C-alpha cells in the first residue's frame, strides 16, 4: 500500500484510493487547487540513453525529437491501421524521458518499446518505486507538490497535461467556443518514495483527494485516457485526441497514413460525446452501458462520474451517424435520459482542400489537317 493509502480515512482498493471520506468536498478542493490526488492508477516508465528522443519520435505519433528539459507533451503508439494501442504523458529532463502511463497499459507499453529498440542506444525501465500525484496548477498545493517532485538530473519531474490547449501540430475537431479543457490545468508530479513520505507528512487530510474526484474533473474536461476511451477500434480522431497527442506535420511513423487519410479525406466512424445524465433515479450507470437513440443502440459509455456542480456526467463513444439530440442510457433495466453535448462532430475530418478536377468536354474535336498521313513520304 502506498504511503497515502495509510493515511487515516483513506478508502482504498490496493494502491487505488477512491476517496478520503467525502468525495464531493475533495473534488471541489481539487478543482480549486487546494488538494492533490495520489494516482495509484498510473505507472512511470523511464527511457534513458542518448538516442531516446529521436527514437521515440520515429515510432510514436508525437514530435518529441527536440523536447527540451522540463517540457511536457503526450504521445500515442498506433498500430499499422492507425488504431490506438498505447498512450503516455511525456516529460524529458535532459538525460531521461519519463512516460506516465495508465497502470493497465504500462507493462505492455514498456514491452513494446523494448522490442522496438533493436540497436538504438536507449533503455526502458518500469519505475515502480516512483509515486505520481495529480493536482491543478496555481493552487496552494502546487508549490508543495512541485518542491517534492523527484529531480534525478536537475529538472523537477512535473508533467503539465497538454490537453488544456491545442498542441503545436495538433488539431481540434470540437467546435465549442469555450472548451472545458481551458480550465483543466492538470499537473502530475513524480515523487520518489522518500519524497512521497515527506509530502504526505506535511499535508493534512483536507489537502488530499481520491481518484473519484480526479476522474470527475477529467470527464468534465472531456479528456480521454487509455483505460476508458480506448478499445480495439479506437482512432485518435474519434475522441479529439489529435488535439494533444498527434503531430500532423511530423515525419513518418506507424499508423501515420491512416491518421492523415481520415483527417484529410474521410471521417472517423465513431465520435466522442459528453452526456449529462438524469439523476432522479439515483442510478449511476457503469462504463460499457449501452446508449440508445429511440430503439437503436448507437454507442456505449466509456467514463462515468458524479460532478460536484454538474451532477451525473459521462463520456460516450457513439456511431458517427448517431443523432445529436437527447439519448437514453440503459442500466440495470432502467432507462436514464441523457442530454448530449457534441465533442467530435459527425463531419469531423475531411479537412484537406482538394481542388476539383476540370471536367473534360465530350464534344468531338475536329481533326488537325497536319495530322493527316496522306502524302506521307512524298
C-alpha positions, 0 to 999 in steps of 0.5 A: 500500500502506498504511503497515502493509502495509510493515511487515516480515512483513506478508502482504498482498493490496493494502491487505488484510493477512491476517496478520503471520506467525502468525495464531493468536498475533495473534488471541489478542493481539487478543482480549486487547487487546494488538494492533490490526488495520489494516482495509484492508477498510473505507472512511470516508465523511464527511457534513458540513453542518448538516442531516446528522443529521436527514437521515440519520435520515429515510432510514436505519433508525437514530435518529441525529437527536440523536447527540451528539459522540463517540457511536457507533451503526450504521445500515442503508439498506433498500430499499422491501421492507425488504431490506438494501442498505447498512450503516455504523458511525456516529460524529458529532463535532459538525460531521461524521458519519463512516460506516465502511463495508465497502470493497465497499459504500462507493462505492455507499453514498456514491452513494446518499446523494448522490442522496438529498440533493436540497436538504438542506444536507449533503455526502458525501465518500469519505475515502480518505486516512483509515486505520481500525484495529480493536482491543478496548477496555481493552487496552494498545493502546487508549490508543495507538490512541485518542491517534492517532485523527484529531480534525478538530473536537475529538472523537477519531474512535473508533467503539465497535461497538454490537453488544456490547449491545442498542441503545436501540430495538433488539431481540434475537431470540437467546435465549442467556443469555450472548451472545458479543457481551458480550465483543466490545468492538470499537473502530475508530479513524480515523487520518489518514495522518500519524497512521497513520505515527506509530502504526505507528512506535511499535508493534512487530510483536507489537502488530499483527494481520491481518484473519484474526484480526479476522474470527475474533473477529467470527464468534465474536461472531456479528456480521454485516457487509455483505460476508458476511451480506448478499445480495439477500434479506437482512432485518435480522431474519434475522441479529439485526441489529435488535439494533444497527442498527434503531430500532423506535420511530423515525419513518418511513423506507424499508423501515420497514413491512416491518421492523415487519410481520415483527417484529410479525406474521410471521417472517423466512424465513431465520435466522442460525446459528453452526456449529462445524465438524469439523476432522479433515479439515483442510478449511476450507470457503469462504463460499457452501458449501452446508449440508445437513440429511440430503439437503436443502440448507437454507442456505449459509455466509456467514463462515468462520474458524479460532478460536484456542480454538474451532477451525473456526467459521462463520456460516450463513444457513439456511431458517427451517424448517431443523432445529436439530440437527447439519448437514453442510457440503459442500466440495470433495466432502467432507462436514464435520459441523457442530454448530449453535448457534441465533442467530435462532430459527425463531419469531423475530418475531411479537412484537406482542400482538394481542388476539383478536377476540370471536367473534360468536354465530350464534344468531338474535336475536329481533326488537325489537317497536319495530322493527316498521313496522306502524302506521307513520304512524298 
